[in-house]
Amino acid sequence: MADGGKFDKGRYTCASRTYRLGTVLLVFFPKKHTFVRVTVTDRGPYRHPGRVIDLSERAADVLGLKAYGVGFVKIEPAHLTL
């Protein structure tokens, strides 16, 4: 991953081109009324220009997004890194 760590699909992480590495985000999935806290550990997504973040498998599962594959979410920084 871009942060130098090894990818673990069981951790609460995401890839983002917009947010800085290390930024903690609150990701809300309104359709299921769920949210999860993830850390930006990688850059991307690059294959799909309209996407803002790619979630780890664990984060997508907790949100209830795994069954959909993709979905509209609301993203808010929990805190910003310096």
Steps between C-alpha positions, in 0.01 A plus 500: 500500500607862459550538878762223492287241682377164380137486383265317737140469377388449861606848615292818480688673221436671168673641194442863403644748252337792683594447865854487639655171613428445870177700498221336699161518326145433612318328213119495518282272285154664519321211328576270796536774768851377584840659537860393543825673589786431256857618450637604160793265436521498121445707185216435257256411360640549151293261288171679570538880474169579676587314819642691795614207718550125489422328829664190640288186496444522877381863486267430207357197683427698819327773297288247315654602168660166424174359360465802267863525391475879470281764658457867580652592835555817698860564609618726781852535639513387864826692538770625268868408516761773513 
